[in-house]
Amino acid sequence: MTARPRDHATLRLTADLAILTVRDGQLQVLLVQRGNEPYRGRWALPGGFVREDEDPDAAAARELAEETGLDGTALHLEQVAVFGTPGRDPRGRVVTVAYLAIAPDLPLPVAGSDASGACWQPVDQALGTLAFDHNDILRTCLERARQALEYTTLATAFCADAFTIGELRTVYEVVWGMPVDTRNFHRKVTKTAGFLVPLDAKRTSEVGRPAALYRRGPATTLYPPMLRSTVDYDEPSASST
């Protein structure tokens, strides 16, 4: 009997991360400069091949620790999409699982063993310059973050343990890339049950009055949502959790 040629692909699997943080009032992404071919010298999202003894989630957490020194269980880390267009990687048939990672005030990165450099770069400057299909991955993860701010309390993941309303509003403005009405924003986030928990403390500054401090509350969703398409947010219901 004549053997039939294989009709399925032999794949290699990677995990790539769009690691976002707010630095210097900008939404920034962690990039590594490739030290090896393909795309040697080009900037790319951090990531790597999934090992035989780990699943993609474990690989993403490992890459996160190697690139930032952070524990993946201590910050927001979620699987966003799978990218597998043939030819996306010159090394062969490689499929990648894309992850979004978010944490406040992340440290300066240290280049891994296969990278010649690492840096934080504003997202709007990084888009269009990355190796592989990482521009598409970054756009997808960025849109996931933008949508999540509309319907969930994910914005608090960009904030430190204690933060002001102004700092939280800055997160929305830099992630959405648009101004947010100050008064309506304050009403929305303080009246949505479980969004914020007020602290018995204030932060002083050289200009203006001391600002009240808050921490993230137990709520995970926003209802009604805080949509980018409107400035005058609807009054939230008392049962929002």
N, C-alpha and C positions, 0 to 999 in steps of 0.2 A: 504494500500500500504506500503510495506516494505521500510523504509528509506535507502537510499544508503549511504555508508560511504563517508566521504569527500575525494575527490581526489585532493585537493589542500592543500598546506602547510600553516600553520600559522607561519608567519615570524615576527621577530623583526629586526629592522633596526638600524645600527650604522654608524657613520662617523669616519674614522681613517685618521690621517694626517702624512705624511712624511715631516717634517719641516727641510729644508736644509739651511745652511749658510756656509760661509767660515770663519773659525777661526784658527788663528795660522798657516796659510798656508795650511790648510787641509779642505776637505769637511766634514762637521760634521752634524749629525742628532740629533734632540731632542728626548730623551727617558725618559720614566717615569718608575719607579719601582712599580710594582703592590702591593697595600696594601691589596687586597682582593683576595679570590679565584674566579675563577681558576687561576693558575699560580702565586700564591702569592709569592712575592719576585723576580719574573722574570722581566726583562726589556722588554718594549713593546713600540710601537708607541702611542702617545697620541690620545685619541678619546673617544667616548661615544655614548650612545643611543640617537637616534633622538626623540625629544619630540613630543607629539601629536599635538602641535600647531606650528610646524616648519618643513620646508623642509630640505633635507640633506645639501644644501649649507649654510643655516642659522645655522644648527648644527655645521658644520665645522668651521664657523666663530666664533661661541660661544666657541667651544673648543679651538680654537687658542687664543682667548682673555683670557680664563681661564688659559691656560698653559704658555703664553708668555706675556700677557698684551698688545698685539698688536691688532690694528684694521685691520680686514681682508680686508677692502676696501683700505688699504694703502700699500698693498704689493701684490706680485704675488700669487694668490690662484686659483688653477684649479682642476676640477674633472678629474681623470685619468682613473679609472676602477672600476668595481664592482666585489667583491669576495663573492661567495656564495656556495662554495663546502660543501655538507652536512658533518657535523662533524667538521667543522673548529672551532667551539666554543662549549665547553662542556656544556654550559648552555642551549643549544637547537638550534633550526633552526634560526641562525642569519646571515643576509646578511649585508655586509659592503660596503659603498661607500668610495673609497680611494681618497685622495686629496694630491696634491703636493703644498707646500707653500715655498716660497723663499723670503728672505730679507737679507740685508747686516748687518753684525756685530750685530746679535741678542743678547739680554741680557742673563745673566745667568737665567735659568728657576727656577720657584718656584713650588714645587709639589702641585697638586690639592688635593681635599678632599679625593679622593679614591686612592691616590698614596702615597707611603712612601718615595719617593725620585725622583729627576729629574736631568738630566745632559745632556751636550753635549758630544757626542762620535763620533770619526772618523767613517765614514760609513764602511770602510773596516774592522774595528774591530767589529762593531755592527752586520754585516751580519752573519747569522748562529747562532745567540745567542738569538733571540727574541721569545716571546711567541706567541701563536695562529699561524696564517699564516703570521705574520708581516714581516718575512724574504722575502716572496714572494711579499708582498705589497711594501716593500722598494726597492727591485730589480726592480719592474715595474716602480716605480716613478723615480728611479735613471736613468733608461734607457730612460724614457720620457724626463728628463732634458738633458741627453747627446744628444739625437736626436734633441731636440729643439735648442741647441747651434749650430747645423750644419745648420739649415734652418731658424732660427729666431734670433732676437736680445735679447733673454731672458737673456743672460749673464749679461747684464747691471742691471738686477734685483738683482744680488749679490753684486752690487757696491753701494757705497754711492752716494750722489747727485753730488759730484765732485770727479773724479778719474783720474788716469794716465793710459796710454796705458799698462804699466807694470802691474798695478793692474788688469786690464781687462784680460790681457794674463794669469795671475795667475789663474783667474777663469776658463778659458778653460783648463788649465793644471791640476788643481785639480779635476774638474768635469770629464774630460776625462781620467785622470790617465795616462797622457803621455805628453812629452815635445812638445812645439809648436815652430816652426821656428820664431825667433824674427823679422827678416826683412820682411819676407813675411806676417806675422801677422799684422805688423804695416801698410804695404801697403794696405792690405785687409780692415781693419777696418776704416782707414782714407779716403779711396777712395770710399767706398760704400756709396752712397748718403743717407743721413738721419740717418745713424747709430750713429754717434757721432756729437756733437756740441762743437767746441773748445771754451774755456773760456779765458778771458783776465787775466790769472793768472797762476802762476807756484808754484810747491811744492818743497821746498828746502830740502836737506838731507845732512847728514854729509859726505857722500861719493858720488862723482859724481856731474854732473851738475843738476841744477833745472829741474824738469820734467813738461811738459805742462799738464794742467788740461782740462778735458772734462766733459760734461754731456751727458746723453742719448738723442738721437735724436728722431724724429717722426717715423722713419721706424720700421716696425715690422717683416719684412721678409728679408732674405738674398738671393740674386740671382746674380751670381751663389752661391750655398751653400759653406760653409767652412767645408768640410768633414774630419772626423777623419782619413780616409784611405789615405790621401795625405798630404804631407808636403809643396809642392809647389802649393799654392792656385792659381786658375785661376784669371786673372785680372778681376775685376768686371766691369759690364757695367755701363755707366753713368746714366742709367734710373732706377737703382736699388732703390726700395723704400720699 
